[in-house]
């Protein structure tokens, strides 16, 4: 079973500083992962292009106008 669905990526802001690999108030790309979401985790891509699972409570998903979201996602 693939871990990622075909839904588009989202953006989230990190709201904690308890994890040394994350920066509080930084914007992260969230990859679709229904299995992780069912366990209250998010699959987040870091600066190296690798993705990792983190508790969903570490982030707040954000919604942006389509043009703004597309511009930001293309920058990742």
KOLFI-411832 format. One record per residue: residue number from 1; residue in one letter; x, y, z of N, C-alpha, C in turn. Coordinates in Angstrom, 3 decimals, decimal comma. Atoms other than C-alpha are relative to their C-alpha. Example, Ala and Ser with C-alpha at 12.3 -4.5 7.8 and 13.67 -1.06 7.14 Angstrom:
// residues 2
<r><tordren>1</tordren><bamar>a</bamar><n_east>0,890</n_east><n_north>-1,190</n_north><n_up>0,000</n_up><ca_east>12,300</ca_east><ca_north>-4,500</ca_north><ca_up>7,800</ca_up><c_east>0,900</c_east><c_north>1,200</c_north><c_up>0,000</c_up></r>
<r><tordren>2</tordren><bamar>s</bamar><n_east>-0,820</n_east><n_north>-1,190</n_north><n_up>-0,060</n_up><ca_east>13,670</ca_east><ca_north>-1,060</ca_north><ca_up>7,140</ca_up><c_east>-0,770</c_east><c_north>1,090</c_north><c_up>0,730</c_up></r>
END
This chain:
// residues 76
<r><tordren>1</tordren><bamar>x</bamar><n_east>0,852</n_east><n_north>-1,185</n_north><n_up>0,000</n_up><ca_east>0,000</ca_east><ca_north>0,000</ca_north><ca_up>0,000</ca_up><c_east>0,894</c_east><c_north>1,243</c_north><c_up>0,000</c_up></r>
<r><tordren>2</tordren><bamar>x</bamar><n_east>-0,820</n_east><n_north>-1,206</n_north><n_up>0,014</n_up><ca_east>1,540</ca_east><ca_north>3,364</ca_north><ca_up>-0,963</ca_up><c_east>-0,310</c_east><c_north>0,884</c_north><c_up>1,194</c_up></r>
<r><tordren>3</tordren><bamar>x</bamar><n_east>0,196</n_east><n_north>-0,831</n_north><n_up>-1,182</n_up><ca_east>2,064</ca_east><ca_north>5,728</ca_north><ca_up>1,928</ca_up><c_east>-0,597</c_east><c_north>1,350</c_north><c_up>-0,323</c_up></r>
<r><tordren>4</tordren><bamar>x</bamar><n_east>0,498</n_east><n_north>-1,322</n_north><n_up>0,359</n_up><ca_east>1,079</ca_east><ca_north>8,824</ca_north><ca_up>-0,003</ca_up><c_east>-1,144</c_east><c_north>-0,131</c_north><c_up>-0,990</c_up></r>
<r><tordren>5</tordren><bamar>x</bamar><n_east>1,105</n_east><n_north>-0,026</n_north><n_up>0,952</n_up><ca_east>-2,173</ca_east><ca_north>9,546</ca_north><ca_up>-1,751</ca_up><c_east>0,339</c_east><c_north>0,984</c_north><c_up>-1,105</c_up></r>
<r><tordren>6</tordren><bamar>x</bamar><n_east>-0,235</n_east><n_north>-0,925</n_north><n_up>1,099</n_up><ca_east>-2,513</ca_east><ca_north>11,609</ca_north><ca_up>-4,894</ca_up><c_east>-0,498</c_east><c_north>1,408</c_north><c_up>0,309</c_up></r>
<r><tordren>7</tordren><bamar>x</bamar><n_east>0,424</n_east><n_north>-1,341</n_north><n_up>-0,368</n_up><ca_east>-3,865</ca_east><ca_north>14,609</ca_north><ca_up>-2,976</ca_up><c_east>1,208</c_east><c_north>0,921</c_north><c_up>-0,011</c_up></r>
<r><tordren>8</tordren><bamar>x</bamar><n_east>-1,102</n_east><n_north>-0,945</n_north><n_up>0,087</n_up><ca_east>-1,819</ca_east><ca_north>17,758</ca_north><ca_up>-3,259</ca_up><c_east>0,616</c_east><c_north>0,279</c_north><c_up>1,362</c_up></r>
<r><tordren>9</tordren><bamar>x</bamar><n_east>-0,693</n_east><n_north>-0,385</n_north><n_up>-1,221</n_up><ca_east>0,715</ca_east><ca_north>18,917</ca_north><ca_up>-0,711</ca_up><c_east>-0,681</c_east><c_north>1,192</c_north><c_up>0,639</c_up></r>
<r><tordren>10</tordren><bamar>x</bamar><n_east>0,516</n_east><n_north>-1,132</n_north><n_up>-0,749</n_up><ca_east>-0,227</ca_east><ca_north>21,407</ca_north><ca_up>1,959</ca_up><c_east>1,164</c_east><c_north>0,692</c_north><c_up>0,676</c_up></r>
<r><tordren>11</tordren><bamar>x</bamar><n_east>-1,003</n_east><n_north>-0,734</n_north><n_up>-0,750</n_up><ca_east>1,635</ca_east><ca_north>23,946</ca_north><ca_up>4,017</ca_up><c_east>-0,423</c_east><c_north>0,069</c_north><c_up>1,458</c_up></r>
<r><tordren>12</tordren><bamar>x</bamar><n_east>0,269</n_east><n_north>-0,087</n_north><n_up>-1,428</n_up><ca_east>1,942</ca_east><ca_north>24,100</ca_north><ca_up>7,791</ca_up><c_east>1,081</c_east><c_north>0,832</c_north><c_up>0,663</c_up></r>
<r><tordren>13</tordren><bamar>x</bamar><n_east>-0,937</n_east><n_north>-0,766</n_north><n_up>-0,807</n_up><ca_east>3,583</ca_east><ca_north>26,343</ca_north><ca_up>10,348</ca_up><c_east>0,320</c_east><c_north>-0,825</c_north><c_up>1,239</c_up></r>
<r><tordren>14</tordren><bamar>x</bamar><n_east>-0,418</n_east><n_north>0,689</n_north><n_up>-1,212</n_up><ca_east>5,601</ca_east><ca_north>24,712</ca_north><ca_up>13,107</ca_up><c_east>-0,296</c_east><c_north>0,910</c_north><c_up>1,193</c_up></r>
<r><tordren>15</tordren><bamar>x</bamar><n_east>0,385</n_east><n_north>-0,806</n_north><n_up>-1,159</n_up><ca_east>4,296</ca_east><ca_north>25,876</ca_north><ca_up>16,488</ca_up><c_east>0,671</c_east><c_north>-0,473</c_north><c_up>1,287</c_up></r>
<r><tordren>16</tordren><bamar>x</bamar><n_east>-0,699</n_east><n_north>0,492</n_north><n_up>-1,178</n_up><ca_east>6,732</ca_east><ca_north>24,156</ca_north><ca_up>18,829</ca_up><c_east>1,508</c_east><c_north>0,058</c_north><c_up>-0,209</c_up></r>
<r><tordren>17</tordren><bamar>x</bamar><n_east>-1,455</n_east><n_north>0,063</n_north><n_up>0,096</n_up><ca_east>10,413</ca_east><ca_north>24,156</ca_north><ca_up>19,617</ca_up><c_east>0,551</c_east><c_north>-1,197</c_north><c_up>0,773</c_up></r>
<r><tordren>18</tordren><bamar>x</bamar><n_east>-0,434</n_east><n_north>1,182</n_north><n_up>-0,739</n_up><ca_east>10,561</ca_east><ca_north>20,762</ca_north><ca_up>21,360</ca_up><c_east>0,795</c_east><c_north>-0,982</c_north><c_up>-0,856</c_up></r>
<r><tordren>19</tordren><bamar>x</bamar><n_east>-0,707</n_east><n_north>0,890</n_north><n_up>0,918</n_up><ca_east>11,984</ca_east><ca_north>19,017</ca_north><ca_up>18,287</ca_up><c_east>1,180</c_east><c_north>0,752</c_north><c_up>-0,611</c_up></r>
<r><tordren>20</tordren><bamar>x</bamar><n_east>-1,169</n_east><n_north>-0,745</n_north><n_up>0,490</n_up><ca_east>15,566</ca_east><ca_north>20,049</ca_north><ca_up>17,417</ca_up><c_east>0,090</c_east><c_north>0,099</c_north><c_up>-1,528</c_up></r>
<r><tordren>21</tordren><bamar>x</bamar><n_east>-0,058</n_east><n_north>-0,030</n_north><n_up>1,465</n_up><ca_east>15,048</ca_east><ca_north>19,292</ca_north><ca_up>13,705</ca_up><c_east>-1,016</c_east><c_north>0,946</c_north><c_up>-0,628</c_up></r>
<r><tordren>22</tordren><bamar>x</bamar><n_east>1,019</n_east><n_north>-0,923</n_north><n_up>0,504</n_up><ca_east>12,186</ca_east><ca_north>21,792</ca_north><ca_up>13,402</ca_up><c_east>0,252</c_east><c_north>1,395</c_north><c_up>0,534</c_up></r>
<r><tordren>23</tordren><bamar>x</bamar><n_east>-0,103</n_east><n_north>-1,397</n_north><n_up>-0,425</n_up><ca_east>12,130</ca_east><ca_north>25,572</ca_north><ca_up>13,583</ca_up><c_east>-1,394</c_east><c_north>0,556</c_north><c_up>0,269</c_up></r>
<r><tordren>24</tordren><bamar>x</bamar><n_east>1,281</n_east><n_north>-0,592</n_north><n_up>-0,348</n_up><ca_east>9,277</ca_east><ca_north>27,252</ca_north><ca_up>15,402</ca_up><c_east>-0,295</c_east><c_north>1,176</c_north><c_up>-0,931</c_up></r>
<r><tordren>25</tordren><bamar>x</bamar><n_east>0,531</n_east><n_north>-1,033</n_north><n_up>0,899</n_up><ca_east>7,219</ca_east><ca_north>29,554</ca_north><ca_up>13,116</ca_up><c_east>0,496</c_east><c_north>-0,118</c_north><c_up>-1,439</c_up></r>
<r><tordren>26</tordren><bamar>x</bamar><n_east>-0,443</n_east><n_north>0,234</n_north><n_up>1,372</n_up><ca_east>8,838</ca_east><ca_north>28,125</ca_north><ca_up>9,985</ca_up><c_east>-1,103</c_east><c_north>-0,718</c_north><c_up>-0,775</c_up></r>
<r><tordren>27</tordren><bamar>x</bamar><n_east>0,972</n_east><n_north>0,619</n_north><n_up>0,898</n_up><ca_east>6,676</ca_east><ca_north>27,093</ca_north><ca_up>7,034</ca_up><c_east>0,579</c_east><c_north>-1,300</c_north><c_up>-0,551</c_up></r>
<r><tordren>28</tordren><bamar>x</bamar><n_east>-0,425</n_east><n_north>1,308</n_north><n_up>0,492</n_up><ca_east>6,903</ca_east><ca_north>23,414</ca_north><ca_up>6,063</ca_up><c_east>-1,014</c_east><c_north>-0,546</c_north><c_up>-0,991</c_up></r>
<r><tordren>29</tordren><bamar>x</bamar><n_east>0,849</n_east><n_north>0,696</n_north><n_up>0,964</n_up><ca_east>5,542</ca_east><ca_north>21,409</ca_north><ca_up>3,168</ca_up><c_east>-0,446</c_east><c_north>-1,314</c_north><c_up>0,621</c_up></r>
<r><tordren>30</tordren><bamar>x</bamar><n_east>0,576</n_east><n_north>1,231</n_north><n_up>-0,545</n_up><ca_east>3,229</ca_east><ca_north>18,609</ca_north><ca_up>4,294</ca_up><c_east>-0,432</c_east><c_north>-0,878</c_north><c_up>-1,158</c_up></r>
<r><tordren>31</tordren><bamar>x</bamar><n_east>0,341</n_east><n_north>0,939</n_north><n_up>1,067</n_up><ca_east>2,966</ca_east><ca_north>15,579</ca_north><ca_up>2,049</ca_up><c_east>-1,204</c_east><c_north>-0,845</c_north><c_up>0,413</c_up></r>
<r><tordren>32</tordren><bamar>x</bamar><n_east>1,170</n_east><n_north>0,823</n_north><n_up>-0,311</n_up><ca_east>-0,258</ca_east><ca_north>13,575</ca_north><ca_up>1,829</ca_up><c_east>0,420</c_east><c_north>-1,377</c_north><c_up>0,514</c_up></r>
<r><tordren>33</tordren><bamar>x</bamar><n_east>-0,262</n_east><n_north>1,326</n_north><n_up>-0,567</n_up><ca_east>-0,144</ca_east><ca_north>10,458</ca_north><ca_up>4,007</ca_up><c_east>-1,180</c_east><c_north>-0,359</c_north><c_up>0,903</c_up></r>
<r><tordren>34</tordren><bamar>x</bamar><n_east>1,218</n_east><n_north>0,332</n_north><n_up>-0,731</n_up><ca_east>-3,513</ca_east><ca_north>9,093</ca_north><ca_up>5,077</ca_up><c_east>0,263</c_east><c_north>-0,916</c_north><c_up>1,182</c_up></r>
<r><tordren>35</tordren><bamar>x</bamar><n_east>-0,320</n_east><n_north>0,909</n_north><n_up>-1,089</n_up><ca_east>-1,997</ca_east><ca_north>6,357</ca_north><ca_up>7,217</ca_up><c_east>0,582</c_east><c_north>0,769</c_north><c_up>1,190</c_up></r>
<r><tordren>36</tordren><bamar>x</bamar><n_east>-0,587</n_east><n_north>-0,816</n_north><n_up>-1,066</n_up><ca_east>0,090</ca_east><ca_north>8,842</ca_north><ca_up>9,211</ca_up><c_east>-1,065</c_east><c_north>0,896</c_north><c_up>0,635</c_up></r>
<r><tordren>37</tordren><bamar>x</bamar><n_east>1,041</n_east><n_north>-0,890</n_north><n_up>-0,509</n_up><ca_east>-2,851</ca_east><ca_north>11,231</ca_north><ca_up>9,535</ca_up><c_east>-0,961</c_east><c_north>-0,745</c_north><c_up>0,925</c_up></r>
<r><tordren>38</tordren><bamar>x</bamar><n_east>0,907</n_east><n_north>0,776</n_north><n_up>-0,855</n_up><ca_east>-4,999</ca_east><ca_north>8,466</ca_north><ca_up>11,002</ca_up><c_east>0,600</c_east><c_north>-0,248</c_north><c_up>1,380</c_up></r>
<r><tordren>39</tordren><bamar>x</bamar><n_east>-0,692</n_east><n_north>0,163</n_north><n_up>-1,283</n_up><ca_east>-2,389</ca_east><ca_north>8,177</ca_north><ca_up>13,774</ca_up><c_east>0,399</c_east><c_north>1,354</c_north><c_up>0,600</c_up></r>
<r><tordren>40</tordren><bamar>x</bamar><n_east>-0,258</n_east><n_north>-1,371</n_north><n_up>-0,467</n_up><ca_east>-2,262</ca_east><ca_north>11,998</ca_north><ca_up>14,261</ca_up><c_east>1,450</c_east><c_north>0,440</c_north><c_up>-0,223</c_up></r>
<r><tordren>41</tordren><bamar>x</bamar><n_east>-1,327</n_east><n_north>-0,434</n_north><n_up>0,416</n_up><ca_east>1,054</ca_east><ca_north>12,494</ca_north><ca_up>12,464</ca_up><c_east>-0,099</c_east><c_north>0,691</c_north><c_up>-1,348</c_up></r>
<r><tordren>42</tordren><bamar>x</bamar><n_east>-0,123</n_east><n_north>-0,630</n_north><n_up>1,312</n_up><ca_east>2,066</ca_east><ca_north>14,634</ca_north><ca_up>9,512</ca_up><c_east>1,334</c_east><c_north>-0,402</c_north><c_up>-0,610</c_up></r>
<r><tordren>43</tordren><bamar>x</bamar><n_east>-1,247</n_east><n_north>0,268</n_north><n_up>0,728</n_up><ca_east>4,650</ca_east><ca_north>13,765</ca_north><ca_up>6,869</ca_up><c_east>0,496</c_east><c_north>1,344</c_north><c_up>-0,516</c_up></r>
<r><tordren>44</tordren><bamar>x</bamar><n_east>-0,522</n_east><n_north>-1,336</n_north><n_up>0,271</n_up><ca_east>6,784</ca_east><ca_north>16,907</ca_north><ca_up>6,644</ca_up><c_east>1,327</c_east><c_north>-0,103</c_north><c_up>-0,744</c_up></r>
<r><tordren>45</tordren><bamar>x</bamar><n_east>-1,238</n_east><n_north>-0,020</n_north><n_up>0,776</n_up><ca_east>9,521</ca_east><ca_north>17,663</ca_north><ca_up>4,105</ca_up><c_east>0,942</c_east><c_north>1,054</c_north><c_up>0,578</c_up></r>
<r><tordren>46</tordren><bamar>x</bamar><n_east>-0,980</n_east><n_north>-0,952</n_north><n_up>-0,514</n_up><ca_east>12,698</ca_east><ca_north>19,274</ca_north><ca_up>5,399</ca_up><c_east>0,798</c_east><c_north>0,638</c_north><c_up>-1,134</c_up></r>
<r><tordren>47</tordren><bamar>x</bamar><n_east>-0,784</n_east><n_north>-0,746</n_north><n_up>0,987</n_up><ca_east>15,269</ca_east><ca_north>21,458</ca_north><ca_up>3,641</ca_up><c_east>0,799</c_east><c_north>-0,904</c_north><c_up>-0,940</c_up></r>
<r><tordren>48</tordren><bamar>x</bamar><n_east>-0,792</n_east><n_north>0,919</n_north><n_up>0,827</n_up><ca_east>17,196</ca_east><ca_north>18,435</ca_north><ca_up>2,334</ca_up><c_east>-0,858</c_east><c_north>-0,728</c_north><c_up>-1,034</c_up></r>
<r><tordren>49</tordren><bamar>x</bamar><n_east>0,891</n_east><n_north>0,695</n_north><n_up>0,918</n_up><ca_east>14,130</ca_east><ca_north>17,183</ca_north><ca_up>0,483</ca_up><c_east>-0,474</c_east><c_north>-1,337</c_north><c_up>0,540</c_up></r>
<r><tordren>50</tordren><bamar>x</bamar><n_east>0,434</n_east><n_north>1,234</n_north><n_up>-0,646</n_up><ca_east>13,673</ca_east><ca_north>14,248</ca_north><ca_up>2,866</ca_up><c_east>-1,288</c_east><c_north>0,263</c_north><c_up>0,776</c_up></r>
<r><tordren>51</tordren><bamar>x</bamar><n_east>1,230</n_east><n_north>-0,172</n_north><n_up>-0,773</n_up><ca_east>10,324</ca_east><ca_north>13,645</ca_north><ca_up>4,544</ca_up><c_east>0,042</c_east><c_north>-0,868</c_north><c_up>1,247</c_up></r>
<r><tordren>52</tordren><bamar>x</bamar><n_east>0,012</n_east><n_north>0,663</n_north><n_up>-1,295</n_up><ca_east>9,754</ca_east><ca_north>12,653</ca_north><ca_up>8,158</ca_up><c_east>-1,379</c_east><c_north>0,149</c_north><c_up>0,629</c_up></r>
<r><tordren>53</tordren><bamar>x</bamar><n_east>1,262</n_east><n_north>-0,082</n_north><n_up>-0,731</n_up><ca_east>6,790</ca_east><ca_north>11,973</ca_north><ca_up>10,421</ca_up><c_east>0,207</c_east><c_north>0,745</c_north><c_up>1,308</c_up></r>
<r><tordren>54</tordren><bamar>x</bamar><n_east>0,007</n_east><n_north>-0,746</n_north><n_up>-1,254</n_up><ca_east>6,063</ca_east><ca_north>14,377</ca_north><ca_up>13,270</ca_up><c_east>-1,430</c_east><c_north>0,034</c_north><c_up>0,519</c_up></r>
<r><tordren>55</tordren><bamar>x</bamar><n_east>1,357</n_east><n_north>-0,134</n_north><n_up>-0,538</n_up><ca_east>3,109</ca_east><ca_north>14,683</ca_north><ca_up>15,631</ca_up><c_east>-0,716</c_east><c_north>1,202</c_north><c_up>-0,638</c_up></r>
<r><tordren>56</tordren><bamar>x</bamar><n_east>0,778</n_east><n_north>-1,073</n_north><n_up>0,632</n_up><ca_east>0,376</ca_east><ca_north>16,762</ca_north><ca_up>13,996</ca_up><c_east>-0,134</c_east><c_north>1,199</c_north><c_up>0,924</c_up></r>
<r><tordren>57</tordren><bamar>x</bamar><n_east>0,135</n_east><n_north>-1,103</n_north><n_up>-0,961</n_up><ca_east>0,181</ca_east><ca_north>18,842</ca_north><ca_up>17,182</ca_up><c_east>1,165</c_east><c_north>0,984</c_north><c_up>-0,066</c_up></r>
<r><tordren>58</tordren><bamar>x</bamar><n_east>-1,152</n_east><n_north>-0,888</n_north><n_up>0,159</n_up><ca_east>3,565</ca_east><ca_north>20,363</ca_north><ca_up>16,276</ca_up><c_east>-0,251</c_east><c_north>1,067</c_north><c_up>-1,065</c_up></r>
<r><tordren>59</tordren><bamar>x</bamar><n_east>0,244</n_east><n_north>-0,859</n_north><n_up>1,156</n_up><ca_east>1,966</ca_east><ca_north>22,166</ca_north><ca_up>13,305</ca_up><c_east>-1,426</c_east><c_north>0,530</c_north><c_up>-0,026</c_up></r>
<r><tordren>60</tordren><bamar>x</bamar><n_east>1,320</n_east><n_north>-0,523</n_north><n_up>0,341</n_up><ca_east>-0,944</ca_east><ca_north>24,313</ca_north><ca_up>12,223</ca_up><c_east>-0,040</c_east><c_north>0,071</c_north><c_up>-1,520</c_up></r>
<r><tordren>61</tordren><bamar>x</bamar><n_east>0,162</n_east><n_north>-0,055</n_north><n_up>1,454</n_up><ca_east>-2,082</ca_east><ca_north>23,697</ca_north><ca_up>8,655</ca_up><c_east>-0,550</c_east><c_north>1,364</c_north><c_up>-0,383</c_up></r>
<r><tordren>62</tordren><bamar>x</bamar><n_east>0,468</n_east><n_north>-1,308</n_north><n_up>0,436</n_up><ca_east>-2,616</ca_east><ca_north>26,897</ca_north><ca_up>6,734</ca_up><c_east>-0,602</c_east><c_north>-0,106</c_north><c_up>-1,390</c_up></r>
<r><tordren>63</tordren><bamar>x</bamar><n_east>0,619</n_east><n_north>-0,090</n_north><n_up>1,318</n_up><ca_east>-4,813</ca_east><ca_north>27,727</ca_north><ca_up>3,782</ca_up><c_east>0,317</c_east><c_north>1,372</c_north><c_up>-0,565</c_up></r>
<r><tordren>64</tordren><bamar>x</bamar><n_east>-0,355</n_east><n_north>-1,232</n_north><n_up>0,696</n_up><ca_east>-3,704</ca_east><ca_north>30,336</ca_north><ca_up>1,299</ca_up><c_east>-0,779</c_east><c_north>0,085</c_north><c_up>-1,299</c_up></r>
<r><tordren>65</tordren><bamar>x</bamar><n_east>0,562</n_east><n_north>-0,085</n_north><n_up>1,346</n_up><ca_east>-5,152</ca_east><ca_north>31,697</ca_north><ca_up>-1,909</ca_up><c_east>0,818</c_east><c_north>-0,893</c_north><c_up>-0,937</c_up></r>
<r><tordren>66</tordren><bamar>x</bamar><n_east>-0,629</n_east><n_north>0,970</n_north><n_up>0,894</n_up><ca_east>-4,359</ca_east><ca_north>29,264</ca_north><ca_up>-4,718</ca_up><c_east>1,302</c_east><c_north>0,518</c_north><c_up>-0,612</c_up></r>
<r><tordren>67</tordren><bamar>x</bamar><n_east>-1,210</n_east><n_north>-0,551</n_north><n_up>0,629</n_up><ca_east>-1,821</ca_east><ca_north>31,570</ca_north><ca_up>-6,408</ca_up><c_east>1,146</c_east><c_north>0,093</c_north><c_up>1,001</c_up></r>
<r><tordren>68</tordren><bamar>x</bamar><n_east>-1,038</n_east><n_north>-0,109</n_north><n_up>-1,028</n_up><ca_east>0,062</ca_east><ca_north>32,186</ca_north><ca_up>-3,161</ca_up><c_east>0,532</c_east><c_north>-1,377</c_north><c_up>0,381</c_up></r>
<r><tordren>69</tordren><bamar>x</bamar><n_east>-0,424</n_east><n_north>1,364</n_north><n_up>-0,346</n_up><ca_east>0,127</ca_east><ca_north>28,496</ca_north><ca_up>-2,274</ca_up><c_east>0,858</c_east><c_north>-0,587</c_north><c_up>-1,112</c_up></r>
<r><tordren>70</tordren><bamar>x</bamar><n_east>-0,777</n_east><n_north>0,535</n_north><n_up>1,118</n_up><ca_east>1,363</ca_east><ca_north>27,550</ca_north><ca_up>-5,752</ca_up><c_east>1,395</c_east><c_north>0,623</c_north><c_up>-0,033</c_up></r>
<r><tordren>71</tordren><bamar>x</bamar><n_east>-1,296</n_east><n_north>-0,674</n_north><n_up>0,004</n_up><ca_east>4,135</ca_east><ca_north>30,145</ca_north><ca_up>-5,558</ca_up><c_east>0,900</c_east><c_north>-0,532</c_north><c_up>1,118</c_up></r>
<r><tordren>72</tordren><bamar>x</bamar><n_east>-0,802</n_east><n_north>0,498</n_north><n_up>-1,122</n_up><ca_east>5,275</ca_east><ca_north>28,948</ca_north><ca_up>-2,130</ca_up><c_east>0,425</c_east><c_north>-1,454</c_north><c_up>-0,215</c_up></r>
<r><tordren>73</tordren><bamar>x</bamar><n_east>-0,351</n_east><n_north>1,400</n_north><n_up>0,212</n_up><ca_east>5,142</ca_east><ca_north>25,256</ca_north><ca_up>-3,017</ca_up><c_east>1,056</c_east><c_north>-0,166</c_north><c_up>-1,097</c_up></r>
<r><tordren>74</tordren><bamar>x</bamar><n_east>-1,008</n_east><n_north>0,106</n_north><n_up>1,067</n_up><ca_east>7,185</ca_east><ca_north>25,859</ca_north><ca_up>-6,168</ca_up><c_east>1,379</c_east><c_north>0,421</c_north><c_up>0,505</c_up></r>
<r><tordren>75</tordren><bamar>x</bamar><n_east>-1,283</n_east><n_north>-0,437</n_north><n_up>-0,571</n_up><ca_east>9,875</ca_east><ca_north>27,461</ca_north><ca_up>-3,990</ca_up><c_east>0,663</c_east><c_north>-1,088</c_north><c_up>0,837</c_up></r>
<r><tordren>76</tordren><bamar>x</bamar><n_east>-0,576</n_east><n_north>1,079</n_north><n_up>-0,825</n_up><ca_east>10,358</ca_east><ca_north>24,269</ca_north><ca_up>-1,936</ca_up><c_east>0,825</c_east><c_north>-0,944</c_north><c_up>-0,823</c_up></r>
END
